[in-house]
Amino acid sequence: MDPSALQNMDRDALKKQIENMKYQASMERWPLSKSIAEYVSNKCDTTKTKPRKVNHCFL
């Protein structure tokens, strides 16, 4: 492989990484207290995933 191909690959990878970082920076931030309150007020236990104990909000 020639060095210019490697350089272009690195540049493309950096562009993707920057795009991902921009997306993450634009995400809504919640304080931890709000996240905990949301988790506590959840009606079902999302940690139960065994077939006989299915109590999952998305099912």
MOPAC internal coordinates of N, CA, C and O (Angstrom, degrees):
PM7 1SCF
backbone

  N    0.0000 0     0.00 0     0.00 0    0    0    0
  C    1.4470 1     0.00 0     0.00 0    1    0    0
  C    1.5207 1   109.14 1     0.00 0    2    1    0
  O    1.2310 1   120.90 1   -43.37 1    3    2    1
  N    1.3054 1   115.88 1   136.63 1    3    2    1
  C    1.4612 1   117.56 1  -178.74 1    5    3    2
  C    1.5341 1   110.44 1   -83.82 1    6    5    3
  O    1.2310 1   120.01 1   -24.68 1    7    6    5
  N    1.3283 1   117.59 1   155.32 1    7    6    5
  C    1.4716 1   122.09 1  -176.33 1    9    7    6
  C    1.5256 1   113.84 1   -60.21 1   10    9    7
  O    1.2310 1   119.52 1   148.22 1   11   10    9
  N    1.3326 1   118.53 1   -31.78 1   11   10    9
  C    1.4669 1   119.14 1  -179.10 1   13   11   10
  C    1.5308 1   111.04 1   -66.79 1   14   13   11
  O    1.2310 1   119.96 1   145.71 1   15   14   13
  N    1.3273 1   117.68 1   -34.29 1   15   14   13
  C    1.4653 1   120.76 1   177.30 1   17   15   14
  C    1.5270 1   110.28 1   -65.44 1   18   17   15
  O    1.2310 1   120.42 1   138.53 1   19   18   17
  N    1.3243 1   116.81 1   -41.47 1   19   18   17
  C    1.4638 1   120.29 1   177.59 1   21   19   18
  C    1.5214 1   111.18 1   -64.28 1   22   21   19
  O    1.2310 1   120.20 1   140.13 1   23   22   21
  N    1.3147 1   117.22 1   -39.87 1   23   22   21
  C    1.4591 1   121.16 1   179.91 1   25   23   22
  C    1.5282 1   110.37 1   -64.28 1   26   25   23
  O    1.2310 1   120.15 1   138.30 1   27   26   25
  N    1.3308 1   117.31 1   -41.70 1   27   26   25
  C    1.4588 1   120.62 1   178.30 1   29   27   26
  C    1.5214 1   111.57 1   -65.90 1   30   29   27
  O    1.2310 1   120.32 1   142.53 1   31   30   29
  N    1.3237 1   116.99 1   -37.47 1   31   30   29
  C    1.4596 1   120.18 1   177.79 1   33   31   30
  C    1.5210 1   110.02 1   -63.42 1   34   33   31
  O    1.2310 1   120.06 1   136.63 1   35   34   33
  N    1.2992 1   117.49 1   -43.37 1   35   34   33
  C    1.4578 1   120.99 1   178.96 1   37   35   34
  C    1.5223 1   110.55 1   -63.29 1   38   37   35
  O    1.2310 1   119.85 1   138.83 1   39   38   37
  N    1.3008 1   117.90 1   -41.17 1   39   38   37
  C    1.4594 1   122.05 1  -179.91 1   41   39   38
  C    1.5292 1   110.27 1   -63.93 1   42   41   39
  O    1.2310 1   120.38 1   136.78 1   43   42   41
  N    1.3350 1   116.88 1   -43.22 1   43   42   41
  C    1.4587 1   120.48 1   178.11 1   45   43   42
  C    1.5263 1   111.40 1   -63.73 1   46   45   43
  O    1.2310 1   120.62 1   138.60 1   47   46   45
  N    1.3177 1   116.41 1   -41.40 1   47   46   45
  C    1.4584 1   120.29 1   178.64 1   49   47   46
  C    1.5211 1   110.61 1   -63.86 1   50   49   47
  O    1.2310 1   120.31 1   139.39 1   51   50   49
  N    1.3214 1   117.01 1   -40.61 1   51   50   49
  C    1.4629 1   120.21 1   178.21 1   53   51   50
  C    1.5241 1   111.21 1   -65.37 1   54   53   51
  O    1.2310 1   120.04 1   140.60 1   55   54   53
  N    1.3222 1   117.53 1   -39.40 1   55   54   53
  C    1.4675 1   120.50 1   178.02 1   57   55   54
  C    1.5238 1   110.71 1   -61.89 1   58   57   55
  O    1.2310 1   120.23 1   136.69 1   59   58   57
  N    1.3336 1   117.17 1   -43.31 1   59   58   57
  C    1.4640 1   120.59 1   178.12 1   61   59   58
  C    1.5219 1   111.10 1   -63.34 1   62   61   59
  O    1.2310 1   121.13 1   139.03 1   63   62   61
  N    1.3188 1   115.45 1   -40.97 1   63   62   61
  C    1.4602 1   119.68 1  -179.95 1   65   63   62
  C    1.5280 1   110.51 1   -64.36 1   66   65   63
  O    1.2310 1   119.87 1   138.94 1   67   66   65
  N    1.3186 1   117.85 1   -41.06 1   67   66   65
  C    1.4611 1   121.67 1   178.66 1   69   67   66
  C    1.5208 1   110.52 1   -65.45 1   70   69   67
  O    1.2310 1   119.83 1   139.31 1   71   70   69
  N    1.3383 1   117.92 1   -40.69 1   71   70   69
  C    1.4634 1   121.15 1   177.26 1   73   71   70
  C    1.5265 1   110.58 1   -61.07 1   74   73   71
  O    1.2310 1   120.36 1   136.87 1   75   74   73
  N    1.3278 1   116.91 1   -43.13 1   75   74   73
  C    1.4639 1   120.70 1   178.34 1   77   75   74
  C    1.5209 1   111.40 1   -63.70 1   78   77   75
  O    1.2310 1   120.34 1   140.07 1   79   78   77
  N    1.3203 1   116.96 1   -39.93 1   79   78   77
  C    1.4596 1   120.62 1   179.81 1   81   79   78
  C    1.5225 1   110.80 1   -66.93 1   82   81   79
  O    1.2310 1   119.91 1   142.00 1   83   82   81
  N    1.3271 1   117.77 1   -38.00 1   83   82   81
  C    1.4663 1   121.01 1   176.99 1   85   83   82
  C    1.5228 1   110.20 1   -63.22 1   86   85   83
  O    1.2310 1   120.69 1   138.00 1   87   86   85
  N    1.3337 1   116.29 1   -42.00 1   87   86   85
  C    1.4624 1   120.54 1   178.25 1   89   87   86
  C    1.5280 1   110.39 1   -62.00 1   90   89   87
  O    1.2310 1   120.23 1   134.41 1   91   90   89
  N    1.3200 1   117.16 1   -45.59 1   91   90   89
  C    1.4635 1   120.86 1  -179.94 1   93   91   90
  C    1.5222 1   111.25 1   -64.65 1   94   93   91
  O    1.2310 1   120.20 1   143.82 1   95   94   93
  N    1.3207 1   117.23 1   -36.18 1   95   94   93
  C    1.4622 1   120.55 1   179.68 1   97   95   94
  C    1.5216 1   111.41 1   -68.44 1   98   97   95
  O    1.2310 1   120.23 1   152.55 1   99   98   97
  N    1.3264 1   117.17 1   -27.45 1   99   98   97
  C    1.4637 1   119.99 1  -178.73 1  101   99   98
  C    1.5264 1   112.67 1   -86.81 1  102  101   99
  O    1.2310 1   119.95 1   174.91 1  103  102  101
  N    1.3278 1   117.70 1    -5.09 1  103  102  101
  C    1.4652 1   120.85 1  -178.72 1  105  103  102
  C    1.5208 1   110.52 1   -69.22 1  106  105  103
  O    1.2310 1   121.64 1   -28.58 1  107  106  105
  N    1.3313 1   114.47 1   151.42 1  107  106  105
  C    1.4629 1   119.87 1   178.23 1  109  107  106
  C    1.5267 1   109.43 1   -71.31 1  110  109  107
  O    1.2310 1   120.65 1   -47.84 1  111  110  109
  N    1.3083 1   116.36 1   132.16 1  111  110  109
  C    1.4638 1   121.25 1   179.51 1  113  111  110
  C    1.5281 1   108.85 1   -99.67 1  114  113  111
  O    1.2310 1   120.73 1   -44.41 1  115  114  113
  N    1.3117 1   116.20 1   135.59 1  115  114  113
  C    1.4580 1   122.22 1   175.45 1  117  115  114
  C    1.5160 1   108.89 1  -114.15 1  118  117  115
  O    1.2310 1   120.25 1   -40.67 1  119  118  117
  N    1.3229 1   117.14 1   139.33 1  119  118  117
  C    1.4659 1   117.87 1   172.51 1  121  119  118
  C    1.5305 1   109.06 1   -67.72 1  122  121  119
  O    1.2310 1   120.59 1   -26.38 1  123  122  121
  N    1.2961 1   116.49 1   153.62 1  123  122  121
  C    1.4616 1   121.21 1  -177.26 1  125  123  122
  C    1.5238 1   111.43 1   -59.01 1  126  125  123
  O    1.2310 1   119.99 1   143.48 1  127  126  125
  N    1.3262 1   117.63 1   -36.52 1  127  126  125
  C    1.4657 1   120.26 1  -179.93 1  129  127  126
  C    1.5293 1   111.00 1   -61.54 1  130  129  127
  O    1.2310 1   119.90 1   142.86 1  131  130  129
  N    1.3222 1   117.80 1   -37.14 1  131  130  129
  C    1.4651 1   121.31 1   178.36 1  133  131  130
  C    1.5279 1   110.21 1   -69.91 1  134  133  131
  O    1.2310 1   120.27 1   139.94 1  135  134  133
  N    1.3208 1   117.09 1   -40.06 1  135  134  133
  C    1.4632 1   120.72 1   178.55 1  137  135  134
  C    1.5267 1   110.88 1   -63.75 1  138  137  135
  O    1.2310 1   120.32 1   137.87 1  139  138  137
  N    1.3211 1   116.99 1   -42.13 1  139  138  137
  C    1.4642 1   120.99 1   179.49 1  141  139  138
  C    1.5206 1   110.24 1   -65.93 1  142  141  139
  O    1.2310 1   120.09 1   137.01 1  143  142  141
  N    1.3290 1   117.43 1   -42.99 1  143  142  141
  C    1.4628 1   120.77 1   178.59 1  145  143  142
  C    1.5250 1   110.76 1   -61.64 1  146  145  143
  O    1.2310 1   119.98 1   139.50 1  147  146  145
  N    1.3138 1   117.65 1   -40.50 1  147  146  145
  C    1.4664 1   122.05 1   177.68 1  149  147  146
  C    1.5282 1   110.30 1   -63.43 1  150  149  147
  O    1.2310 1   120.18 1   138.31 1  151  150  149
  N    1.3128 1   117.26 1   -41.69 1  151  150  149
  C    1.4683 1   121.34 1   179.60 1  153  151  150
  C    1.5268 1   111.11 1   -66.41 1  154  153  151
  O    1.2310 1   120.21 1   136.56 1  155  154  153
  N    1.3313 1   117.21 1   -43.44 1  155  154  153
  C    1.4585 1   121.61 1  -178.09 1  157  155  154
  C    1.5258 1   110.76 1   -67.41 1  158  157  155
  O    1.2310 1   119.99 1   142.73 1  159  158  157
  N    1.3296 1   117.62 1   -37.27 1  159  158  157
  C    1.4612 1   120.54 1  -177.76 1  161  159  158
  C    1.5246 1   112.67 1   -79.59 1  162  161  159
  O    1.2310 1   119.94 1   176.33 1  163  162  161
  N    1.3276 1   117.72 1    -3.67 1  163  162  161
  C    1.4580 1   121.94 1   179.01 1  165  163  162
  C    1.5265 1   109.11 1   -65.07 1  166  165  163
  O    1.2310 1   120.17 1   -47.22 1  167  166  165
  N    1.3207 1   117.29 1   132.78 1  167  166  165
  C    1.4639 1   122.04 1  -174.09 1  169  167  166
  C    1.5300 1   113.53 1   -72.89 1  170  169  167
  O    1.2310 1   119.69 1   154.63 1  171  170  169
  N    1.3066 1   118.20 1   -25.37 1  171  170  169
  C    1.4623 1   119.27 1  -176.66 1  173  171  170
  C    1.5270 1   110.40 1  -121.68 1  174  173  171
  O    1.2310 1   121.83 1   -20.11 1  175  174  173
  N    1.3094 1   114.11 1   159.89 1  175  174  173
  C    1.4608 1   120.97 1   179.17 1  177  175  174
  C    1.5227 1   108.29 1   -90.77 1  178  177  175
  O    1.2310 1   120.07 1   -71.20 1  179  178  177
  N    1.3067 1   117.46 1   108.80 1  179  178  177
  C    1.4638 1   121.14 1  -176.77 1  181  179  178
  C    1.5216 1   112.51 1   -77.68 1  182  181  179
  O    1.2310 1   119.96 1   176.13 1  183  182  181
  N    1.3381 1   117.69 1    -3.87 1  183  182  181
  C    1.4626 1   119.49 1   179.65 1  185  183  182
  C    1.5228 1   111.91 1   -85.95 1  186  185  183
  O    1.2310 1   119.62 1   167.06 1  187  186  185
  N    1.3240 1   118.32 1   -12.94 1  187  186  185
  C    1.4645 1   121.56 1   178.17 1  189  187  186
  C    1.5216 1   108.55 1   -83.25 1  190  189  187
  O    1.2310 1   120.73 1   -71.89 1  191  190  189
  N    1.3104 1   116.21 1   108.11 1  191  190  189
  C    1.4624 1   118.92 1  -178.29 1  193  191  190
  C    1.5213 1   113.02 1  -126.43 1  194  193  191
  O    1.2310 1   119.48 1  -178.37 1  195  194  193
  N    1.3155 1   118.60 1     1.63 1  195  194  193
  C    1.4595 1   120.36 1   178.52 1  197  195  194
  C    1.5306 1   108.62 1   -68.42 1  198  197  195
  O    1.2310 1   119.91 1   -32.01 1  199  198  197
  N    1.3142 1   117.77 1   147.99 1  199  198  197
  C    1.4728 1   120.40 1  -176.19 1  201  199  198
  C    1.5248 1   114.35 1   -54.53 1  202  201  199
  O    1.2310 1   119.52 1   143.33 1  203  202  201
  N    1.3180 1   118.53 1   -36.67 1  203  202  201
  C    1.4658 1   121.00 1  -177.91 1  205  203  202
  C    1.5222 1   112.48 1   -84.29 1  206  205  203
  O    1.2310 1   120.02 1   165.91 1  207  206  205
  N    1.3083 1   117.58 1   -14.09 1  207  206  205
  C    1.4578 1   121.11 1  -178.47 1  209  207  206
  C    1.5248 1   111.02 1  -118.14 1  210  209  207
  O    1.2310 1   120.34 1  -141.44 1  211  210  209
  N    1.3165 1   116.96 1    38.56 1  211  210  209
  C    1.4600 1   120.21 1  -177.13 1  213  211  210
  C    1.5155 1   108.96 1   -71.87 1  214  213  211
  O    1.2310 1   121.01 1   -65.21 1  215  214  213
  N    1.2882 1   115.67 1   114.79 1  215  214  213
  C    1.4577 1   123.21 1   175.68 1  217  215  214
  C    1.5168 1   105.76 1  -143.94 1  218  217  215
  O    1.2310 1   121.09 1  -111.99 1  219  218  217
  N    1.3030 1   115.52 1    68.01 1  219  218  217
  C    1.4575 1   121.22 1  -172.46 1  221  219  218
  C    1.5182 1   109.28 1  -115.76 1  222  221  219
  O    1.2310 1   119.91 1   -46.21 1  223  222  221
  N    1.3068 1   117.79 1   133.79 1  223  222  221
  C    1.4673 1   122.87 1  -175.68 1  225  223  222
  C    1.5216 1   113.15 1   -59.12 1  226  225  223
  O    1.2310 1   119.78 1   150.13 1  227  226  225
  N    1.3110 1   118.03 1   -29.87 1  227  226  225
  C    1.4540 1   120.78 1  -172.79 1  229  227  226
  C    1.5205 1   112.72 1   -92.38 1  230  229  227
  O    1.2310 1   119.79 1  -178.54 1  231  230  229
  N    1.3203 1   118.00 1     1.46 1  231  230  229
  C    1.4728 1   120.54 1   179.96 1  233  231  230
  C    1.5005 1   110.08 1  -100.58 1  234  233  231
  O    1.2310 1   120.10 1   180.00 1  235  234  233

